[in-house]
């Protein structure tokens, strides 16, 4: 059974750093593009950062230069290193996987809360 499980969320002060990670199981990890999304109450889920199966990355303008997405194909994990955190980064962060070759196979993790205090 395919599963994405996030970990590493928590409470941090503004200006601090936090790393969230996502472990995948039940899928051929190297065939998936991966991403981190976030969502606050009453808002739509937004893309934070993505990384293709080949390691090409992209970032939302609001986090570029502060966040780094990475993947470890040996451990089937994708991580998001968040630096210089701001209160507006407070959200539930979700891991996302999408099959890279035509078939519409997508998976979401359950989310992990990140709270940045001012």
C-alpha positions in Angstrom: 0.0 0.0 0.0 1.3 3.4 -1.0 2.0 5.7 1.8 3.7 9.1 2.5 4.5 9.9 6.2 5.7 13.3 7.2 7.7 14.1 10.3 9.7 17.0 11.8 7.1 19.7 12.2 6.9 21.8 15.4 7.2 25.2 16.9 10.1 27.6 16.1 10.8 31.2 16.6 11.0 33.6 13.7 14.4 33.6 12.1 14.9 30.0 13.1 15.2 26.8 11.1 13.2 23.6 10.8 13.5 20.5 8.7 10.5 18.4 7.7 10.9 15.0 6.1 8.6 12.6 4.3 9.1 8.8 4.0 7.5 7.0 1.1 6.6 3.3 1.0 4.8 1.1 -1.4 5.8 3.0 -4.5 8.7 3.0 -6.9 10.2 6.2 -5.5 12.5 7.1 -8.4 9.6 7.3 -10.8 7.9 10.0 -8.9 8.1 13.8 -8.9 7.8 15.1 -5.4 6.7 18.3 -3.8 5.9 20.0 -0.5 2.6 22.0 -0.2 1.3 24.0 2.7 -2.1 25.1 3.8 -3.6 27.5 6.4 -7.2 27.5 7.6 -9.5 28.9 5.0 -6.9 29.0 2.3 -6.1 26.8 -0.6 -3.2 24.4 -0.5 -0.2 26.1 -2.2 2.9 24.7 -3.7 6.0 25.4 -1.7 8.7 23.5 -3.5 9.1 20.6 -6.0 11.7 18.2 -7.1 11.5 16.1 -10.2 12.6 12.5 -10.5 15.8 13.8 -12.0 16.5 16.3 -9.2 15.4 19.5 -10.8 13.9 21.8 -8.2 11.5 24.7 -8.2 10.3 27.0 -5.5 7.5 29.4 -4.7 8.7 33.0 -4.8 7.8 33.4 -1.1 10.4 30.8 0.0 13.0 30.9 -2.7 16.4 31.5 -1.1 15.2 30.3 2.3 13.9 26.8 1.8 15.7 23.8 0.2 14.0 20.7 -1.1 16.0 17.5 -1.5 15.4 13.8 -2.1 17.2 10.7 -1.1 16.4 7.9 -3.5 18.2 5.3 -1.4 16.1 6.0 1.6 12.9 6.9 -0.2 12.6 10.3 1.5 12.1 13.9 0.6 13.0 16.7 2.9 12.4 20.4 3.1 15.0 22.5 5.0 13.4 25.7 6.1 15.6 28.6 7.1 15.0 32.2 8.1 11.4 31.2 9.0 8.7 33.9 9.2 5.4 33.8 11.0 3.7 33.7 7.6 5.3 30.3 7.0 3.0 28.9 9.7 0.9 26.2 8.0 0.3 22.5 7.8 2.9 21.1 5.4 2.0 18.2 3.1 4.2 15.8 1.1 3.0 15.0 -2.4 4.1 12.5 -5.0 3.1 12.3 -8.6 4.0 9.6 -11.1 6.2 11.1 -13.7 5.1 9.0 -16.7 1.6 9.8 -17.9 -0.6 7.7 -15.5 -2.5 9.9 -13.0 -1.1 8.5 -9.8 -0.8 10.9 -7.0 -0.4 10.6 -3.3 -0.6 12.9 -0.3 0.8 12.6 3.2 -1.3 13.4 6.3 0.5 16.7 6.9 2.7 18.1 9.7 2.1 21.3 11.5 4.8 24.0 11.4 4.3 27.0 13.6 6.6 30.1 13.6 6.2 32.4 16.5 7.0 36.1 16.2 
